[in-house]
Amino acid sequence: MKSPVSWRRLCALCRKETRQILRDPSSGIIAFALPMALLVIFGYGLNLDASRIRLGLLDEDGGSDAAAFGQQLTGSPYFKITPSHQRAHLDHLLAAGDIRGYVALAADFSKALDQPGATAPVQLITDGTEPNTANLVSGYVSTTWRQWQINRARDRGIDASLPVDFRPRQWFNAAAESRHYLIPGSITIIMTVIGAMLTSLVVAREWERGTMEALLASPVTRTELLLSKLLPYYALGLFSMTIIVASSVLVLGVPFRGSLLVLFLVTTVFLLSVLGVGLLISTKLRSQFNSAQMALNVAFLPAVMLSGAFFEIASMPAPVRAITYLFPPRYFVNSLQTLFLAGDVWSVLLPNVAILALTGAMLLTLVARSTTRRLDG
């Protein structure tokens, strides 16, 4: 039985496609320059950590306890304290956006602390135009206040009225840095750009330049044509993935606790999906401009909004959560976050790999059926 693939023709087609990639400046920009630029932007520009929050401090008491609590706030890594003795001044700074809130210690602060059963008057004013920041400020100030009470009681040998010594620990991300969580999601966005954007232009470019007619007139089979468009970009995607992961670990300091072999296995099945999406778009539209626009809408935007890379899926409405299951980036984000932060957790990785492999097989089957040897499609 005659083989549907001539390895000689396939190698020749792959060499031709590789030369095309090397000659085309846009391919290099999309495959190397754009991913590194996105990695720098996501790694350094996108930060969800609340550090050095600008906080005002109004001390109307002037006592030693008020000064000690003020020093506790000043020494916290979460705050950059702006002290003031005038409430109107802090109100002005808050209205101008120069501070995110301020702590006001009333004139009877120290006196109330020494009275059994009394409540020390501490007021926290926050900027409600940014609710997330306001909640973070409130939480950090409350934690600092409780820790100061514990330290004060311990120093004086009295009951702190706080029976629980609360010591939180961040499992899998002990440093509690958002970068460790965001970079795996960013890699998903970058790989989606590389896979879908590049391949969305491949077949369309052949039609626009008139070289598709020559290919159809040759003995090249449909399988050989598709493999020649798939394999070079698959290799390019793996090479880009290697550079991105190395940069994430060595430059950005993101921990990687999984196996490199498993990482490339997951990357392979994901690339099959995004390459299939790009080839399907390119086969159907036959225009590079239209294909690029469609790739942005079908692949890139869902990867940003619905993959869980930046926005928590569990907080989305139920209909939107259901839609996220249709997009391969969701499973790749979950896999990468597991590999980077937890390691080779097969109970998480195997279902994701299986779904990505199934999705890739379905998309490549659609591409094969959409590819014809007729000029009229």
VENDASUL-V161561 format. One record per residue. D_CENTER is the distance of its C-alpha to the mean C-alpha in Angstrom with 2 decimals. Layout:
D_CENTER
D_CENTER
This chain:
49.03
47.38
43.76
41.41
39.78
41.66
39.79
41.68
40.62
37.02
36.88
38.49
36.00
33.02
34.67
35.19
31.53
30.41
32.83
31.55
27.98
29.44
31.64
29.15
27.35
24.70
23.63
23.20
21.24
18.78
18.64
18.58
18.63
15.86
13.27
14.36
14.34
10.77
9.85
12.20
11.03
7.37
8.98
11.97
11.81
8.89
10.24
10.91
13.70
17.16
19.25
22.52
22.88
26.06
28.59
32.31
35.07
38.44
41.09
44.21
45.63
46.06
46.78
45.68
43.34
41.60
41.29
39.93
37.21
36.39
36.08
33.73
31.43
31.86
31.03
27.77
24.63
23.02
25.68
27.47
30.82
33.17
36.56
39.16
42.47
42.38
40.41
40.92
39.23
36.07
36.19
36.33
33.34
31.33
32.43
31.56
28.01
28.93
28.18
26.00
28.88
31.91
33.81
37.51
40.01
43.27
46.67
47.61
44.41
46.19
49.21
47.25
45.57
49.02
50.27
49.88
47.83
46.94
43.48
42.36
41.52
37.96
36.34
32.70
32.05
28.47
27.12
26.48
24.97
21.56
21.84
18.65
19.87
23.35
22.50
20.84
23.96
26.21
24.66
24.77
28.31
29.47
28.26
29.93
33.04
33.38
32.96
35.58
37.93
37.67
38.36
41.23
42.83
42.59
44.20
47.01
47.50
47.15
45.32
41.86
41.97
38.53
39.20
35.60
33.97
30.34
28.10
24.48
22.40
18.70
18.80
16.43
14.95
18.27
17.18
15.03
12.58
9.25
8.24
9.00
6.67
3.49
5.01
5.64
3.00
3.86
7.07
7.46
7.57
9.85
11.92
12.44
13.79
15.94
17.28
17.98
18.89
21.20
23.01
23.41
25.73
27.64
30.30
30.49
31.37
34.17
35.62
35.50
37.16
39.73
39.05
38.23
41.97
42.88
40.46
41.87
45.38
44.72
45.00
41.18
40.15
37.24
35.58
36.03
34.65
31.44
30.99
31.63
28.83
26.44
27.15
26.70
23.27
22.33
23.56
21.76
18.41
19.17
20.27
17.17
15.08
17.50
17.14
13.34
13.44
16.50
15.10
12.12
14.82
17.76
16.62
13.55
15.04
12.34
14.63
15.14
17.56
17.96
20.27
19.79
22.01
19.92
16.77
18.79
20.24
17.01
16.01
19.52
19.51
16.24
17.77
20.89
19.20
17.52
20.64
22.76
21.17
21.78
25.29
26.21
25.38
27.25
30.17
30.63
30.35
31.97
30.78
28.11
27.39
27.23
25.19
22.52
22.44
22.32
19.46
17.36
18.42
18.35
15.34
12.95
13.10
12.85
9.74
8.12
10.30
11.29
9.00
7.65
3.92
4.90
8.53
10.56
12.62
15.56
16.11
16.53
20.17
21.68
22.23
18.63
17.58
20.21
18.96
15.49
17.55
18.73
15.59
14.81
11.00
11.14
13.06
11.21
7.93
10.62
12.48
10.12
9.26
13.03
14.08
12.33
13.24
16.21
17.76
19.63
19.84
21.72
22.06
18.35
18.09
21.37
20.85
17.53
19.33
22.34
20.68
18.88
22.27
24.15
21.98
22.36
26.08
26.56
24.93
26.91
30.01
29.60
29.27
32.43
34.33
33.33
34.56
38.30
40.97
42.37
41.96
41.93
38.92
